[in-house]
Amino acid sequence: MNDSASDENALEIDFEAIDFTTPHMALSSSIGKGLDFTTRILTSRLSESSHFENPLLNYLLNLNHQGENLMIKDTLNTIPKLQKALKIAEAYVSAHHKDTPYQNFENRFREWGFDKGWGNTAGRVKETMKMLSEVLEAGDPIKLESLFSRLPNMFNIVIFSIHGYFGQADVLGLPDTGGQVVYILDQVRALEEELLQKIELQGLNVKPQILVVTRLIPNAKGTTCNQELEPIIKTKHSHILRVPFWTEKGILSQWVSRFDIYPYLERFAQDSTIKILELMDGKPDLIIGNYTDGNLVSSLMASKLGVTQATIAHALEKTKYEDSDAKWNSFEEKYHFSSQFTADLIAMNSADFIITSTYQEIAGSKDRPGQYETHTAFTMPGLCRVVSGINVFDPKFNIAAPGADQSVYFPFTKKNQRLTTFQPAIEGLLYSKVENEEHIGFLEDKKKPIIFSMARLDKVKNISGLVEWFAKNKRLRSLVNLVIVGGFFDPSKSKDREETEEIKKMHYLMKEYKLQGQFRWIAAQTDRYRNGELYRCIADTKGAFVQPALYEAFGLTVIEAMNCGLPTFATNQGGPAEIIVDGVSGFHIDPHNGDESINKISEFFEKCKTNPEHWNIVSKAGLQRINECYTWKIYANKVLNMGSIYGFWRKLNKEQKLAKERYIQMFYNLQFRNLARKVPIPKEVPQEPQPMSTTPTKKAEAKAEATSKGHDAAQAKAEVPQTHLTAVPPKIESKLTSSGESSSMELAAKQSGDLYSGLRWLLPGIAFMFIIHYLSKYLEHLFTRDQ
């Protein structure tokens, strides 16, 4: 195989070549603040527009929900007409009490050309109208963002999370199933709550819908993952929709690793799109992808429907394995990185905006590159050379850090909310001298504060490192007890070599340093509510939480601990360094300098011993930091504002968006499809699927009540080949084209035919024409710039 790095004829991937008209940021401090930058660019664009061809006016004229106009009628079709009507309406509502319901003057507003959506009261309507008047008069980025945060343009959201077992109970710890599930369920609850509040303030009677779309797994291992539709707990209008994977033999019954998932995604995207349109009775307003598989499927669906798309990486595998690009071929049989890295490039370039948790996730630090930064340029020898994969200065990047569920993780001082039923069990968990499968070691002195850590037992989490620091430091051992929650105790039960080594090291440290009486090791705990109370019980001892990871992308346990009022010491490598203000709301520790870190912890507890108020000061500062920056409410508000602004930006740049999508579609068809076909399907013959239930409650009832009708329909679909596009029913097809604006896929189809048709022999010719076209455009751009 030839080395692509030195092969002049190697396939080169260059997304910047077709993205040269997109404005980019220049300052490192601006990375991750794409919404602010985009709003400034939009303000500038709007100030240059005429009274008769104003993009904002056109956008407002097209606002509707299921065909019903919102905010303004088509009689207000010029800026002068709109400004005049706004003055009359503002004067009118100013004469009313601010709490006057909109219904009291709705008819008068209709006479002036206004529809509902401005607000639920006279005061709210006046504020919104004033914002629009000021934006039309003179551009201001802050006012423009405030205006868009109030516009009725967001009702239905689709979230893709495909791999693993996505459920609400009994799934954590199953293959490929962990923090992403918790993140999304908390995200959905926050988004729905924010949507309901916004819709109420807009004066509308609309029920929002959120669908989390995942894979239906017939062999569900006792979970609800074989149920088609499941309401999400603590929500009113949100559901999990499960869609099966198909092979030529029928529905695939068993779990599939996230590394082997690629052959099924195209058919999954098609089936999901049809089902979503049926359930939502139209297109969603925003599609959010998660991880490689969900991001790719969200890209396919957003392109098909012409809908605003966001992606969340959670983890980009390219950064986890050293030289995984240069040595991709040696990883291919196990991980199929050729498909994964290609899918990641497609998704991040398709997205209208990218949600990240930290700055370091995008651009890294002085010591290590960011996860996205490693995709700027790289080579996969013998496959392709990525000249320009992604630009970290792209305004699509935004930081929106998640929070912790505040119904689970709340301050230890809220005595009335404490989950006291868990406290006897937690008392035994911490202090019982009995050793069993749940806990070993014991704590002799119950009066000592407890330093506490909870994580998986793998090398990067550095839990054994913390135990070693503690074991070797007599000063700290005299001040506090140490409690670790993670893994299990028998190394023979682990299938992970790294975890096995960590378990053995923990046992060695306990024996070598005689930690009995000062150290408690508790097996991994999966009950979130009991874990929340465990944090608070540690706070009752005036203890602290320690997160010593060698690197942590975000640090959700840091957020959880600080939410519960625990002073927190966390790694300076990764996200926790951004969460904690060192010495104020917590403390940074260097995982590569154990002596320095352990002395920092010791000094804190010595100070607390002489001045108990110091503990309270740090605890309160941590809570303040969380409430100001790291709550799900803040997150949800940011994401909905992004969806609103980037949705407008997408419409404003639809020609450029179409051009880029065509390039991406060629890359998908000519590269990704061929790579995905090489991923083997499971050798086992797919089993007959268990009947799919739409009843979300009891698992046994779900299986018993499933109807043969759904089973028969599934069998009929099994005859459709995996790579064949399922025909879209006429009712659904009408929904694809019902809006006033055609999707980018439809626009592309009008000019160059359906890229997913069987005429694949045309693709090389089309590719050649586009290369010539973009080269001429690029040269023209360079020439005019030099002039």
N, C-alpha and C positions, 0 to 999 in steps of 0.2 A: 504494500500500500504506500503510495506517495505521501510525502509530508506536505500537508496543505499549507504549512507556514511558509514554505519556500516555493510553492507551486504558483506561478503567475496566473494560471488558469483556474485556480481554486474558486469555488463559490464564495463570493463576498457578500456579506449582509451589511447594508448601510442604510439605516433608517433616517439618519440625518440628511441624506441626499434628497429625500422627498419631504423634509420637514423644515427646510431652510427659511420659510416665511413665518414660522412660529416664533414669537418673541421669547427670549430666555432671560433669566435673571443673571446678574453678574457678581453679586456679593455672596460669599460663603454664608454669611449670617442670614441670608434670605432663603436658603435651602429649607424646604419643608413648610414654607409660608406661601405656597402657590396661590391660595385663595386671595390673599391680600394683593399680590402682584396682578393676578387676573382681573380683579376688580378695578385696579388702577388703569390697566389697559382698556377695559371696557368703557370706563369713564372717558378716556381720551377718544375712543372710537365714536362714542355717542355725541361728544361735543363737536365732532367734525361732520355729523350727519345733517341732512336738510330737514325742514319742517314736513316735507311730503314723503321722504324716504327714511324715516327714523326707525331703526331696528327695534327699539324699545316699544314704540307704538305698535308696530306689526306684531311683536310678541304678545302684547296685552290684548290686541284684537283677536288673537288665536287662542287665548286662555279659555278652556272649557273643561267640563267634567261630564263624560258620557253624552256629549253632544249639546249640553246646556251651557250657554255663554256665561262667563264670569267677568265681573268688574266693569267692562265697557262694551257698548254695542257698536256695530259697524257704522253708525251715524257719526261717531266721533273719530273720523278717519284721517284727520290732520292734527298736527300739534296745536295750531291756533284754536281749533274747535275744542280740543281736549282741555287746553289751558283755560279757556273761557268758561267751560262747564265746571271745571274744578273750582274756580273762584266763586261761582254761584252756589255750588254745593257746600263749600267750606263755610261761606257766610250763613247758609241755612242751618247747618248742624251746630254752628257756634251759638245760635240762639236757643238751642236745646240743652237740657241738663246732660252732663256727660254720660250718665247711666241710662239714657233713653234707648230702648231697644231699637234695632235697625228696622224691624217690621213696622214701627210706627211711621216711618217716612219712606218706606221702600217704594211705594207707588209714585211719590214725587220724584225720587231719584230716577225711576224708569223714564219719566217724562224728559229728563235731562240727558238721557243716554247712558245711565249707569245701571249695572246689574249687581247682584250680591257678591260678596267676597271681600269687601272693603273692611268689614269689621262687624262685631256683634252689638256695639253700642255707638251712640253719637260721638263719644270721646275717642273711641278707637278708630272710627271712620275718619274723623277730623285729622288725627295723627297720620294715618296712612296717606290721605290726600295731600297733606302738607309735605310729606316726604317726596311724593311723586312730583308735586309742583316745583320743589326745590331742585330735584334731579333734572327736570326738564329745563329749568332756568339756567342752571350752571352746574357742571359736573362736580361731584364730590364722592370719592370712593367709599367713605364711611357711610354716607347717606344712601348710596346705591346698594351697598350690602344690607343695610337695615331695611330698605324697601323690599329687596328680594327675599329677605327672611319672612316677610309678611304675605307674599303673593301666594294665592291658592293654586299651586302647581305640583303638589306632591301628595298623593293619596295612596298609591299602590306600590309596594316595594317587593322585589324578589331577591332572595339571598341564596347563593349556591354554596353548599358544603357537601361534597360528594363522597369522599373516601371514608373508610372506617364504618363504625356503627353509630349513626347519629340518632340519639334518643334522649329521653329526659330522666331515665333511671336505668341502673344496672348495666351501663355501657362503659363507664370510665375504667380504664385498665385493659379493655379488649384491644385487639390489634389496631393500630393506627387511630386510636380513639383517646383523646385527652383534652388538653386545655382549649383547643379550638372549639369544641362542643360547648364548653362552659362560656367562653367568650361570646359565641353567637347567640345563645339563649339569653344571656344578660343584655346583649346588644339589641335583640328583638324587643324585649320588654321596654327598654329605654326609648327605642325609636317609636314604638306604638304610643307610649305615654306622651311623648313630645308631639307626635302627629295629632293625637286627640286634642291636646291643648291648643295647638295651632289652628286646627279646624274649628274648634269652638270659638276662638277669638276672631276668626274670619267671618263668623256668623253663618256658617254652612251646616247643613244637616247631612253629612256624608260619613259613611263608615269606612275608615281606611282598611286596607288589607296588607298583611305581610305574609309571604310564603317563604319558608325555608325549604329549598328543594335539595333532596339528597337521594341516595340510592336505596331502592327497596331490596332487601335481602331476605329471600324466602327462608333460608336456614338461619333464623335470627338469634339462635343461642339463648332463648328465653327472654329476649328483649322485644320491644314493640317495632323493631326495624322491618317487620313483614306487614305492617299496617300502612295502607296507602295514604290516609289523611288522618292527622292527629293534632288536636288543638294544643297549643302551647300553654302550659300552666302559668297563671298570673297574667294572662292577656285576655282580651275580649274578641279580637279579630285577627289573630295570628295562628298559623298552622304549619305543621311539617308536612310537606308533600313528598312522597317517596315514589320514584320512578325506577323500574327495573333495568338492569343491563340485559342485552340480548346477544345471543350468538345465532348461528344458522340453525341450531337445534332447538332454540327456544330461550326461555328466560334462564339466566345464569343464577343458580341457587346459592352458591357459597360466597363467602367473603373473598375479595381480591385485594392484594397489597396495593398501596398507593403507587408503587413503582411499576405495577403491571396494568394500570387502569386505562391506558391510552387508546387501545383499539375500540373501546366501548363509548367513548365520549361524544363522537359525532352523532351517533344514533340517539344517545341519551339527550343531547341538546335538542334534537328534532322532536322527540317525544315529549320532553319537558315543555317546550314552547307551546305545543298544541294543548297540553293539559292546563298550563298556566292561563292561556287565553280563554279557555272554557271556564275556569274557576273565577277569574277576575272579570270576565265579561268584557275584555279589552286588553290593551297593552298596559304593562306596568309603567310607572313614571321613573323608576330607578332600578337598576340591576347591580347587585354587589356580589363579586366573586370572592372566594376564599381559597387560598393555597393554589398550587399549579392547576389541578383539575378543575376546580370551581371557577378559577379565573379564565381558563380557556373556554369553558362552556358559556360563561357569561359574555365573553367576547363574541362567540358565534351567535348567541341569541340577540345581543345588543345590535350587532351588525344587521341581522335579519329584520329586526323590528324598528331600527332607527331610534333606539332608546339610550338615554344617558347611562354610562357604565362606570363603576368604580371597582377597583381590585384591592385586595388585602393579601399580602404574601404569607404572613405569619412566620414562615421560614423559607428562604431560598436555598435549596439543597446544594447549590454550587459552592456556597461558602462553608459547608460543613465537612467537605472531603478535600483534603489537600491535593492540589493539581488535578482536580476532577475534570477540568476542561482538556488540559493537555493529555491526560491519561484516560480520557473518556472510554476508549475502546476496552481497556482492562476492567472497567466498571460495568460495561454494557450488559453483560449476561445477567447480572444480579439487579442492577438499578435502572437500566435503560435511560441513562442520562441524555443521550442524543435526543430522545423524544421530550424529556422533561425540560431541558434547557431551551429547546426550540419552542415549546409551549409557553415557557415563561417569557421569552422575547415577544412572542405574538401577543400575549395578554397585556404585558406592561406597555406596549406600543399602541394597542387598541384602546386602552382605557382612557376615558375622559379625565378621570382623576384617580390618584393612588393614595390610599390611606395607610399611613405608617404610625407606629407607636412612639418612635424616638427619632431624633436627628441622626444618631449613630447608625440606625438601620439603613438610612439613605446614604450618608456620606462618611460614616466611620469616624475615627479619631486619628490622632497623630501616630498611634501605634498599630492600627489595623484599619483596612478599608471597609466601607459600608457594604451591606449585602447587595444593594442595587448598584453601588459603585463598581463592584467586580464584574458587572455586565456591560460596562462601558465599551470595552474592547477585549476580545479574547479569541483564541484559536482552538479548534477541535480538529487536530491533524487527520487528514484523509476525509473529512466531512465538510467543513466550512471554516471561513475566517470571518469573524464578526468585527467589522471595521468600526461601526457605530451601533451599539445595541440600545443604550439608553443614556440620557444626559441628566445628571443629578441636579442640574440647574433648570430643568424643565419645570414650568409652573404647574404641572399636574400633580406634583408631590405635595402632600399635606400631612402634617402631624396632628393626629387626633388620638390622644392616649386614652385607653379604656379605664374604667374604674372597677370597683368591686361592688357586688350586690349589697347595698346598704341595709337590706332587710336581713342579711346574714352576717355581714361584717360591720358592726356598729360599736361605738365606744363602750368600754367596760363601765363607765360611770352612769350609763343609762340603766339603772337598776330595775326599773319597771319592765324593760324589754328583755332582760336577761333570760336565757333559756335554762331555767333552774332545774328542769327535769333531767338535763344532761350532767349536772354537776356531780352527783354521786359517782357516776361512771367515770367521769374525768378525774375525780379524786383518786379512784382506784387505778386509773390509767397512769397517773403521775407517781403515786406514792405506795401502791401495794408492793409488798416484798415478794409476792409470788411471781415466778417466772413462767411464762407460757408462750403460746404462738403469737400473742399480741404485744408482749413487752418483756424485756430482759434488763438486768441491772436494777439498781434501786437508789433512792435518795434518802440518806440518813437524817439530814437536818432539814426539816420542813420549813424552817424560818428563813432559810436563805432565798434570795431572789433566784429566778430561773432564767438562764439564757437558752433560747429556743430556736431551732431551725427545722424546716420541713421542705423536703425535696426528694426527687428521684436519687437513687444511688448510682450515679454515673460520674465519671472522672471530672467532667466539666462543672458539675454542681459543687464539687470540692467539699462535700460533707465530711468525708474522712479527714480532710485537711483541717477542718475546724476542730474535730475531735482531737487530732494530734496537737494543734496549738494549745488547746485546753489542757490536755494531758501533761504537757511539758512545762506548764506555767503554774508554779505553786501559788503565786500571788493571786491569780484569778480563781484557782480552785478553792482558795480560802474564803473568797468573797461570794461565789455563786455556785449553783448546780447547773449542769448541762442536760438538756433534753433534746433528743433528735427524733423526728418522725420521718420514716422513709424506708422503702424496700421491705425485705423480710430477712429472717435470720439464717436460714439454711441455704448455703451456696449451691447445693445440688438441685435446688428447685428453680434456679435461674437458668434461662436459655441464652442469656446475654453474657458473653465472656467478660466484658468490662464491669458489669454489675457484680458478677461472681468475685472478681478481684477486690472490688470495694467492700463486699460483705466480709471476705476473709480479713481484709485490713482492719475493719472495725473490730472484729473479734480479737485480732492481735493486739490492737491498742488497748482494749479493755483489760486484757490479761497482763500485758507488759507493764502498763502504768498503774495497775491496781485501781481502776476507776470505780469499783463497787462502792456504793454509798454516796457517790457524787455524780453519777451518770446514769441516765435512763434512755434506753433505745426502744422506741415504739414502732411497730410495723405500720406501713402506709395506711392512712385513713381516707375513706372515700365519702363519708357523710359530711357534706359542706356545713350543715347547721351545727353539728357537734364540733367541727373544726373551728367555726367562728367562736363558739363558746370556749373552746380550748385556748384560743388567742387571749380571750378576756380573762380566763383563769390565770394565765401566765402574767397578765398585767396586774392582777390582784396581788401577786407576789412581789410587785415592783421590779419585774424582770425586763428582758429586752429580746428583740428578735434579731437574728444574725443571718445574713444571706451572703455566703463567702464564695460565690461562683467564680471560676476562672474567667468566664464571660457569660453575661445574661442579656439577651436581646431586649427584654423589657423588664420583667420583674413583678409579676402579678402578686406574688406572696408578700412583696414589700408593701404594695398598696393595701393588701388585706390587713397586714399587721398594723400599719399606721392608722388605718380606719378604726381599728379596735383600741387605739390609744397606746400601743406599744412603742417605746423608743426603739429605733431601728438602726442597725449597722449593716451596710450593704456594699457590695463590690463596687469599685470605681471603674470596672471594665464593662461598659455597656449601659443599658437603659437606667438602672438604679442611680447612676451618677447624675442623671437629669432629673429624676424624681426627687431626690434628697438635696437640700441645700446644706452642705457640709458644715457641721457645728451649730446649725440653727434648728432645722427640722429633722435632724438625724445625723448620721456620720458615715463618711466614706471609709472603706477599708481596702487595702491593697492585698489581693489574694496571693500575690507573689512575694509578699513580705509578711510572714506570719508573726514575727516578733513585734513589728510595728503595729500590726492590727490588734494583736492580743493585748498589748500595752494600752492602746486607745480604749479598748473595752474595760480594762482594769481601772484606768484613771476615771472613767465615767462612774463606775460603781463605788470607787473610793470617795469621789466627790458627793455622790448621793448619800453615802453613809454619814458624812459630816453635815451635809445640807440636803435633807429629804426633798425640799422644794425644787431642787434642780431636776429631779426626775419628772415632776409635774410640768415644769417649764418646757422640757424637750417633748414630752407627750402631747401637750397642747399645741406646740408649734408644728408637730407632725400632722395633727388633725387639721390645723388651719391650712397647711400646704395641700393636703388632699382635697379639702372642700373648695379651694380656690382653683385647682388645676386638674384634678384626677377623679372626676365623678362621671357616671354614665349619663347624667343629665347634660353636662357640658359636652360630652362626646356626641350625644344624639343631636344636640342643637348644631354643632359644627358640621356633622355629616349631612343633615338636611339642608343647611345653608350651602354647602358645597354642591349638593345635587341641584339646587335651584340656580346658582350662579353658573356652574359648568354646563347645565342644560341650556342656558341662554347662549353661552359661549359656543356650544356645539352648533346651534342653529345659525349663529352669526358666521361661522366658518365651515359651512356644510360642504362647499366645493373642495376646500383643502382636506377636510375630513374624508370625503369620498375618495380623493386621490390616494391618501394614505391607506385607506381600507383596501383599495384595489391592489396595492403593493403587498399588503399583509395577506390578502386572499391568495395571491399567487404563491407567496412563501408557504402558506398553509397547504395549498393543493400540491405544489411541486416538492415540498420538503417534508412537512410534518406528516402528511397522510402516508407517504412511503415508509417513514420511520415507524409510525404507529402500527402499520401492518406487520412489521417484523417482530413485534412483541407477542410472544406465544400466549394463547389462551389456555386456561387450565386443562389438564389432561382428563380430569374427571368428566364424565358425561353429565350435563346439567340435569338436575333432578326436577321432578314435577314441582312447580311452585305451590307453596301453601296458599290457600285462598287469602286474598288481600282484603283486609277489613278497613272500613272507614270509621269504625268505632274505636275511639282512642283510649278507653279507660282500662278495663281489666284484660290482661293478656289472654287468659283462658277464654273469656267471652269473645274476644276478637277473633280467635281461631274458630270457635264454634259457630259464630254468627255470619262468617264470610259466606257469600252466595256463590252458587255455581255459575251465575251470569258473568261475574267478573272473571272467573276462571276460564270460561269459554271464550270470552273476548281476548284474554291473554293468549290462548292457544291459537286463535285466528291470526293474531299479530306475529306469532312465531314464524310464520311462513315468509315474512318479509326479510330479505337478505340484510345482513348487518350494515353494509355500506350503501344500501339503497335508500334514497330519500322517501320517507313516508308521505303519501299524498295528503294534502291539507284539505279537510272538509270545507265545503263552500261557506258555511257559517263562520268558520274560523278565518278563512281567506279574506272575507269581507272585513274582519276586524284588523287584519294586517294592513289594509288600505283605506280604513275609514277616516283617519285623521287628515287634516288639510295638507299636511306636509308629508311627502313621500319619504320612506326610509332610504338610507344610503344604498342598501342592497337593491331596492327597487330602481333607484336612479341608475345604478351600475348595470342592472339587467336591461334597461332600455337602450343603453349605448353599446354594450358588448356581449349581451346574452347572459344567460344564467351560468355562473362559474361552476355551479355544482352539477351541470348537465353532463351528458355522456360525451360531449365533443371535446375531449381532452387533447385531441391532436392540434387544436387551435392555440393552446396555451403557450407553446414556444414562440409562435408568431406574435401573440399579444404581448408577451414579455419583452420581445425585441422592440416593438413599437413604443412601449412605455419607457424603456430605457432611453431610446432616442428622444422621446418627448421630454422626459425629466432632465436629460443632459442639456438639451437646448434651453429649457427654462432656467437651469442652473447657470449656464453661461451668460444668458441674458441678464440674470440677476447680478452676477459678478460685474458685467460690463456697466450696467446702469449704476451700480454702487460706486464703481471707480469714477464714473462721470461726475 
